[in-house]
Amino acid sequence: MRYTTIYNDPVRRSTVTEPWCYWDGAFTNDELQKIIDYCESKEMQSGVTFGGKTPEEVEKVRISKVGFHTRSPETAWIFDRVNFVLQSANEMFYGFELNGYTSFQYTTYDAEQKGNYDWHMDMNMGSPTEEFEPRKLSLTLLLNDDFEGGEFHLNTGNQLTPAILPAQKGRALLFPSFMCHRVAPITKGIRRSLVVWCLGPKFI
């Protein structure tokens, strides 16, 4: 992909692949609550994983509830805002060739269920899945802060000493989908987030 915007640190952009970046202020607190209220009014199911064949296998890696939401008159404003963040961050930090995505995932991790998501990566490697292109850029937007635990860890080279990303309410964290990461166990309350995996052609 060719960059189409001017960036004020051209040397860094041309030489460094950032392991992660973040974007603040895409949504107001009232809008974050509006997203929560909308998603909580819809059906949710237990989260799954690549390669997980049984509920017991999945729960060794992930304990969460999820709901998927496509673009509609009710959700178009959410997609428009997320699209802007994805496109802007990609222009500044990655330059990946991206095509888009069809839905966002609303995710909850509940302390009463020992909610967590152990080490994994978002990119679908190997055999094709229902997604016709690989996931290339991941975004997770934290919707609330009235919980404890649930830190977001990113493996930047050594799983024993991961980066702890500075997650906060309303902040969108973005990173290449091939980066291994995890959500640490929730110890109090419920962690709520909006997650998007942006697809694109195979890396070449």
C-alpha positions as CSV (number, residue, x, y, z in Angstrom):
1,M,0.0,0.0,0.0
2,R,1.2,3.5,-0.8
3,Y,0.7,6.1,1.9
4,T,-1.6,8.9,0.9
5,T,-1.2,11.3,3.8
6,I,1.7,13.4,5.0
7,Y,3.2,12.3,8.3
8,N,5.5,14.4,10.5
9,D,8.0,11.7,11.4
10,P,8.7,10.2,8.0
11,V,11.9,8.4,9.1
12,R,10.2,6.5,11.9
13,R,7.3,5.6,9.6
14,S,9.6,4.2,6.9
15,T,11.8,2.2,9.3
16,V,9.6,1.1,12.2
17,T,6.7,-1.4,12.4
18,E,4.9,-0.3,15.5
19,P,3.8,-3.2,17.7
20,W,0.8,-1.2,18.8
21,C,-0.7,2.3,18.9
22,Y,-3.8,3.9,20.4
23,W,-6.5,6.4,19.6
24,D,-8.4,8.5,22.1
25,G,-11.6,10.5,21.9
26,A,-13.4,8.6,19.1
27,F,-16.5,8.3,21.3
28,T,-17.9,10.3,24.2
29,N,-18.8,8.7,27.5
30,D,-22.5,9.0,26.6
31,E,-21.8,7.3,23.3
32,L,-19.8,4.5,24.9
33,Q,-22.8,3.8,27.2
34,K,-25.1,3.9,24.2
35,I,-23.0,1.2,22.5
36,I,-23.2,-0.9,25.7
37,D,-26.9,-0.5,26.0
38,Y,-27.5,-1.4,22.4
39,C,-25.3,-4.5,22.5
40,E,-26.6,-5.7,25.9
41,S,-30.1,-5.7,24.4
42,K,-29.1,-8.3,21.8
43,E,-28.4,-12.0,22.1
44,M,-24.9,-13.1,23.2
45,Q,-23.1,-16.4,23.2
46,S,-19.9,-17.9,24.6
47,G,-16.8,-16.8,22.8
48,V,-14.9,-19.4,20.7
49,T,-11.3,-19.8,19.5
50,F,-9.5,-20.9,16.4
51,G,-9.0,-24.7,16.8
52,G,-11.3,-25.0,19.8
53,K,-13.5,-28.1,19.2
54,T,-15.3,-28.5,22.5
55,P,-16.5,-26.1,25.2
56,E,-13.9,-27.6,27.6
57,E,-11.1,-27.0,25.1
58,V,-12.3,-23.4,24.5
59,E,-12.6,-22.6,28.3
60,K,-8.9,-23.5,28.8
61,V,-8.1,-20.5,26.7
62,R,-11.1,-18.2,26.7
63,I,-14.1,-17.4,29.0
64,S,-16.2,-14.6,27.7
65,K,-19.5,-13.7,26.1
66,V,-19.8,-12.2,22.7
67,G,-22.3,-10.7,20.3
68,F,-21.7,-9.8,16.6
69,H,-23.2,-6.7,15.0
70,T,-23.3,-5.8,11.3
71,R,-23.9,-2.4,9.8
72,S,-27.5,-1.2,10.0
73,P,-29.3,2.2,10.5
74,E,-28.9,1.7,14.3
75,T,-25.2,0.9,14.1
76,A,-24.0,2.9,11.1
77,W,-22.6,5.7,13.3
78,I,-20.5,3.2,15.2
79,F,-19.0,1.8,12.0
80,D,-18.3,5.3,10.6
81,R,-16.4,6.3,13.7
82,V,-14.4,3.0,13.9
83,N,-13.7,3.2,10.2
84,F,-12.1,6.6,10.7
85,V,-9.9,5.4,13.5
86,L,-8.8,2.3,11.5
87,Q,-8.0,4.3,8.4
88,S,-6.2,7.1,10.2
89,A,-4.1,4.8,12.4
90,N,-3.2,2.6,9.5
91,E,-2.1,5.6,7.5
92,M,0.1,6.8,10.3
93,F,1.6,3.6,11.6
94,Y,1.2,0.6,9.3
95,G,0.4,1.2,5.6
96,F,-1.3,-2.2,5.4
97,E,-3.5,-2.9,2.4
98,L,-7.0,-3.2,4.0
99,N,-10.4,-3.9,2.5
100,G,-12.7,-3.7,5.5
101,Y,-14.8,-5.9,7.8
102,T,-18.4,-7.0,8.1
103,S,-19.1,-6.8,11.8
104,F,-17.8,-5.7,15.2
105,Q,-17.7,-8.0,18.2
106,Y,-19.1,-6.9,21.6
107,T,-17.2,-8.8,24.3
108,T,-17.8,-9.1,28.0
109,Y,-15.5,-10.8,30.6
110,D,-17.2,-11.4,33.9
111,A,-15.3,-11.8,37.2
112,E,-17.9,-14.2,38.5
113,Q,-17.1,-16.6,35.6
114,K,-13.3,-15.9,35.9
115,G,-13.4,-14.2,32.5
116,N,-10.2,-14.1,30.6
117,Y,-8.6,-14.7,27.2
118,D,-5.2,-16.4,27.3
119,W,-2.4,-16.0,24.7
120,H,-3.6,-16.0,21.1
121,M,-3.4,-14.1,17.9
122,D,-6.2,-12.8,15.8
123,M,-4.8,-13.6,12.3
124,N,-6.3,-16.7,10.8
125,M,-3.3,-18.7,9.6
126,G,-3.3,-21.9,7.5
127,S,-6.6,-23.4,6.4
128,P,-9.3,-20.9,5.1
129,T,-12.1,-19.9,7.5
130,E,-15.4,-18.2,6.9
131,E,-13.3,-15.0,6.4
132,F,-12.2,-14.9,2.8
133,E,-9.1,-12.7,3.6
134,P,-6.7,-12.7,6.5
135,R,-7.2,-10.5,9.5
136,K,-4.5,-7.8,9.3
137,L,-5.2,-5.0,11.7
138,S,-7.0,-5.5,15.1
139,L,-8.8,-2.9,17.1
140,T,-10.2,-3.2,20.6
141,L,-12.1,-0.3,22.2
142,L,-12.6,-0.4,26.0
143,L,-16.1,0.6,26.8
144,N,-16.0,0.9,30.6
145,D,-13.7,1.1,33.5
146,D,-15.7,-0.1,36.5
147,F,-13.9,-3.4,36.8
148,E,-10.6,-4.7,38.2
149,G,-8.0,-6.9,36.5
150,G,-8.4,-7.5,32.8
151,E,-5.1,-5.9,31.7
152,F,-4.3,-6.1,28.0
153,H,-0.9,-7.8,27.4
154,L,1.0,-7.9,24.1
155,N,3.9,-10.2,23.3
156,T,6.5,-7.9,21.7
157,G,9.1,-10.6,21.7
158,N,9.0,-12.4,25.0
159,Q,5.9,-13.9,26.5
160,L,7.4,-13.8,30.0
161,T,7.8,-10.0,29.9
162,P,4.9,-8.7,27.8
163,A,4.0,-5.1,27.2
164,I,1.0,-4.0,29.3
165,L,-0.9,-1.7,27.1
166,P,-2.3,1.5,28.7
167,A,-6.0,0.6,28.2
168,Q,-8.5,3.1,29.5
169,K,-12.2,3.8,28.9
170,G,-12.8,5.2,25.4
171,R,-9.3,4.3,24.1
172,A,-9.0,2.2,21.0
173,L,-5.9,-0.1,21.0
174,L,-4.7,-1.1,17.5
175,F,-2.0,-3.7,16.6
176,P,-1.1,-6.1,13.7
177,S,-3.4,-9.1,13.9
178,F,-0.3,-11.5,14.0
179,M,0.8,-10.1,17.4
180,C,0.1,-12.5,20.3
181,H,-1.9,-11.0,23.1
182,R,-4.1,-11.8,26.0
183,V,-6.7,-10.3,28.4
184,A,-5.7,-11.1,31.9
185,P,-8.3,-12.5,34.3
186,I,-11.0,-10.2,35.6
187,T,-11.0,-10.0,39.4
188,K,-14.0,-7.7,39.9
189,G,-16.9,-6.5,37.8
190,I,-17.4,-6.9,34.1
191,R,-15.0,-5.8,31.3
192,R,-16.8,-4.6,28.2
193,S,-15.1,-4.0,24.8
194,L,-15.8,-3.5,21.1
195,V,-13.4,-5.5,18.8
196,V,-12.8,-5.3,15.1
197,W,-10.6,-7.3,12.8
198,C,-9.9,-5.5,9.6
199,L,-9.3,-7.8,6.6
200,G,-7.0,-7.4,3.6
201,P,-5.1,-9.3,0.9
202,K,-2.4,-11.8,1.9
203,F,0.8,-10.2,3.1
204,I,3.3,-10.0,0.2
